[in-house]
Amino acid sequence: MTTELEKALPSIKITLGGKDRVLVCSMYVLWEFQRTTGKNPFQLNVKDMSPEDMVTLLWAAISQDEP
């Protein structure tokens, strides 16, 4: 059964390292990215993101699935 909150949160199901994960995009994930990198995610262009930025964003999104 899906809750109303789960319906409202944008998420993507992926398999990473043989384990099913859910990447969640929420304000908390964006805040965690900014807190960790010091970069405002609303001012970034994907083509300008470093590999470290990409990994940090992926980590923040996955951490919601398994805190």
DAUR-V125823 format. One record per helix or strand of 3 or more residues. SS is the DSSP state (H for helix, E for strand). FROM is the first residue (numbers start at 1). LEN is the number of residues. Records with the same first field share a line. If there is no record, write none. Layout:
SS=FROM-LEN + FROM-LEN
//
This chain:
H=4-5 + 27-11 + 41-3 + 46-3 + 51-13
E=10-7 + 19-7
//
